[in-house]
């Protein structure tokens, strides 16, 4: 699996099982395997998750979608390790998540995840989402690594069973 940065949506789709509209990260711009990762999402007026129910009337991205995007960036960091490539990262907990401000169309969201603890089958990372350097969401997430994904070959390509 090629991890030449930046990773675009095509490269991210080779790592994560998510597809549009559930893939919430546009690019990965930094990766330190098993330590830290930085990803980006440009929020568009066409994003299917925009909520139009804010008091100001401007559409905004729901905080739960931002939380999921942080989890996806963290999963990419874990799967960047060749030992984990065929594993399936499962989000097992979200702690101390704080939503600080709204995210609107035109905003560029920078996601960062840093490993707090990493074991063979589970781990904890802290994640944040920022717009213009200001935190919009932050929290701690726990995950477990499940057995190899069915239907995936060792090289990361899908294999079909006859």
N, C-alpha and C positions, 0 to 999 in steps of 0.2 A: 504494500500500500504506500503510495507516494504521499509524503507529508511536506512537500515543498510549499512554503508560505508565500503569499497568503492562500489559504484554502478557500475556494469558491463553493457555491452551492452544489456543484457536481461532485467535487471532492468530499464535501460533507455528507452527501447522500451515499457515498461508498463506505462511510464510517457508521452513520446512524441509520436505523430502519425508518425514520420519519420521512414523509413526503409532503408536498404542498397539499393542504394548507396547514399541516401540523409541524412542518419544519420551520422553526422560528428564528434561525440564525442565518445571516447572509454570507458572512465571511469570518474566517479565523485568521487573525493577524500575528499572534504570538503563541508559542507553545513551549513550555518546559515540561517534558514528560514527567508525570507523577508529582508535579509541583505547582504549576501555574499555567493559565491559559487566558487569552483575551479574544473576544469575538465581537462582531458588529452586526447590528440590524438597523436598516434605514426604514423608518415608519412611513408608510404611504397612505394616502386617502383611500386607496383600494384594498388595504388590509381588511380581511374578512372579520377580524375580531374587534374592530373599533366600536366603542360604545358611544352613543350619542346622548347619554343621559346625565351629563355633567351639569352642574349649576350654571356654569358660564356658557353652556350651549355648544362649546367646541368639542369635537369628537376626541376621545382619548383611548389609549390602549389599556385594557383592564390589568390591574396588578397581578392577577393570577397568571396571565399570559407572560408577563415579564418574569415571574417566578419560574415558569416552565422553561423559558428561554435560558435562564441561568442554569437550570438543571441540564439542558441539552448541551450547553457549553462545557459543563463539568463532565458529562458523559464522553464528549469528544476527547477531553484531556485524559481520561482513564483509558479509553480505547486507543489512544495514540501509542500506548505501551504495547510493543509486539506480543508480550505475554498475555495481554487481555483482548486481543483483536477478535477472537471468536466468542468472547463472553458477552453476556447481555447485562448491562448495568440497569439495576432497578432502584428507583427512588424509594427509600424506605421511611424517610422522615424529613420534616421541615421544621426547624426551630428558630425562634426569635427573628422572624421575618418582619421587617418594618417597611411600610410604604410611605415614602416621603413626599413625592410630587407626581403630578400627572405627566404622561408622555403623549404628545400630539403628532399628527401627520407633519412630516418635514423634519422631525427630530431624528438624530443619529444616536442610537443607544449603544454604549460600549459596555459589554459584559465582561466581568473578570471573576475567575474562580481560583482559589488557592487551597491546596490540600492542608488540612489540619492534622489528619491521621489517615494512614493508608496501610491496610493489611492485605493479605492475600485475597480474601473474599469479601471485604467490606471496607468502608472508609467514611471520612467526614471531610467536607470542604466548606469554606466560607465563600459566598458569592455576592456580587453587587452588580447593579446596573446604574450607569451614569449617563446623563445628558449634559453636554457642555461642562463636564467636570463636576457636576452636582449629582449626588446620590439620589436616585429615585426609588430604588428597592435594594435592600440588603438582608442577608440572613444566612443561616447555617443549614446544610443539607447532609443527610446520611444516605448511603447507598450500599447495595449488596451486588456482588457479581454472580450471576447465575451461570449454569453450565453452558457449554457451547451452543450457539444458536442452531436449531435444526435447519437443514437446507442450505447451509453455508459451507463452502469449501475452505480448506486451510489457507488459501491465498486471499481470502476475503471476497471472492466472487461467488455469486449464487450458483448453486448446482441444482438441477432438476432431477427428481427421482422418477424412474420409468416404471 
